[in-house]
Amino acid sequence: MADEIEGLKFEQKHGKSRVRVGRIWRKEDGNHFFVEWNVNISLLSHCLPAYVRDDNSDIVATDTMKNTVYAKAKECSEILSVEEFAIELGKHFTTLYPQVTTAIINIVEKPWERVSVDGQLHQHGFKLGSEKHTAEAIVKKSGAVRLTSGVEGLAVLKTTQSGFEGFVRDKYTALPETKERMLATEVSASWKYVFESLSNIPMKSPYFTEKYLDVKKVMLETFFGPPKEGVYSASVQSTLYQMARAVLSRFPDVASIQLRMPNLHFLPVNLPNKDSPTIVKFNDDVFTPTDEPHGTIEASLSRSWSRM
Ligand SMILES: O=c1[nH]c(=O)c2[nH]c(=O)[nH]c2[nH]1
């Protein structure tokens, strides 16, 4: 919200962060479904008097926002995706309160996965997985929406089919060129959907959950290549671009994608010994894994300039 006060531009928003909620859905066949969400709410609203005149009469209390998360989770009698829950909350805040013009809802889902016991899916047992599914819904009172999904902490590694050559060499360059190295990263990606209003968002579960799994699958297939021969990576930059390109070409309802891929280095181990035979001579086999310092490669790819 931008306002003018005494000739100055004033912008404000308020919300509740890190509202954690767990929800079980019990099916008649005995299967339980479970999600754990960490919800962040930010409201753009007309409440200037609270800042400048000690008048809180337009303030939606952040405590009320927190309670709303639990109330809405209770109301959702059918299992729904994290994207749908974000949209439900956004709709609620922008329709119930006249002063709220925009709701920004960010949710991170904790990766609880159903376990298998004796080769059989367990009805009510879950274990924690690794990467996290994220969603952001920006909902306006007009019904305009921007919906973004993402993945955080998708750690991947390949032991060959990666090199790095032809980069700038100057008096500070020590890195040798190579056609053979390990490639390890922890992918964070977020992709915006093309849907621009509440009325054209597909709200039939599990649409966005399936989309999340499919986008992740395409990114991983592009990173690794076919199971036997793999695919050569000339740099993290090149692999990142190919992953982004693959997502946009496979999913027409994705408008843009942003990727962050740290280059988590595996340093060759060489232990010379000047008096006797070398202790360890590197032969693409023994490494020191490091996560700091690490390279940071990030980029976004969009179907049109106007959407950026
Ligand atoms: O794939 C890479 N991209 C870089 O920009 C870079 N820089 C570096 O030192 N190693 C690498 N590897």
The ligand as an SDF file (V2000), in Angstrom:
LIG
                    3D

 12 13  0  0  0  0  0  0  0  0999 V2000
   29.9320  -24.7190  -13.7870 O   0  0  0  0  0  0  0  0  0  0  0  0
   30.6610  -23.8330  -13.2980 C   0  0  0  0  0  0  0  0  0  0  0  0
   30.3510  -22.5200  -13.4620 N   0  0  0  0  0  0  0  0  0  0  0  0
   31.1190  -21.5070  -12.9600 C   0  0  0  0  0  0  0  0  0  0  0  0
   30.8000  -20.2980  -13.1460 O   0  0  0  0  0  0  0  0  0  0  0  0
   32.2670  -21.8760  -12.2400 C   0  0  0  0  0  0  0  0  0  0  0  0
   33.2310  -21.1620  -11.6060 N   0  0  0  0  0  0  0  0  0  0  0  0
   34.1010  -22.0610  -11.0710 C   0  0  0  0  0  0  0  0  0  0  0  0
   35.1150  -21.7590  -10.3980 O   0  0  0  0  0  0  0  0  0  0  0  0
   33.7140  -23.3410  -11.3520 N   0  0  0  0  0  0  0  0  0  0  0  0
   32.5640  -23.2530  -12.0730 C   0  0  0  0  0  0  0  0  0  0  0  0
   31.7640  -24.2010  -12.6010 N   0  0  0  0  0  0  0  0  0  0  0  0
  1  2  2  0
  2  3  1  0
  2 12  1  0
  3  4  1  0
  4  5  2  0
  4  6  1  0
  6  7  1  0
  6 11  2  0
  7  8  1  0
  8  9  2  0
  8 10  1  0
 10 11  1  0
 11 12  1  0
M  END
$$$$
